[in-house]
């Protein structure tokens, strides 16, 4: 085949894959996102009907794509599991995930998810489920906030071996800076709305993390466990490609 024609055909195939969208009643499923961004479109389940979520999952499954649905109830997850029996639901993280056929072929990385208090558990588990859906190992280190520094020091050696770290904390959110000061990898800080009074629904935690003097801290939105987990998973992807590519 003529090289120029081959190039045109390759570009055409790339455009077809990356722009593929399926219109269903109530949603336009972005099937091209897996080719553009490395992972399929994630379904934000809150305020979506069970029927709509199922139609989205069917569209992704027909395309051979794994699905992740965040922020859904146990009742919705049970209805989905009737149709997708191999799906996995985390009550703690309110996430449901399915696995693609080639999920086991990648070399798994490891992400540590460190939370300050037990009330941060939902956000931390949302991050963990996201990492697992991406094919990596997610290790949770719960309730190691700065009020009891000995708890963090006891698990620090395990945290230091991770490819990336997610720190989840509310109130003044000092934990992110403390953890980052012991690490040579990126730390994705997730402020939570845990707290009261001057905590202002997580705004103080957000400001504290943004003002961190630790150079390896990057901050996402309040209660955005998915975003913290996804970013950490992307780092784990690249780390494993470097080590095993």
Secondary structure, 3 states (H helix, E strand, C coil): CCHHHHHHHHHHHHHHHHCCEEEECCEEEECCHHHHHCCCCCEECCCCCHHHHHHHHHHHHHCCCCCEEECCCHHHHHHHHHHCCCCEEECCCCEEECCCCCHHHCCCCEEEEEECCHHHHHHHHHHHHHHHHCCCEEEEECCCCHHHHHHHHHHHHHHCCCCEEEEEECCCCCHHHHHHCCCCCCEEEEECCCCCHHHHHHHHHHHHHHCCCCCCEEEECCCCHHHHHHHHHHHHHHHHHHHHC
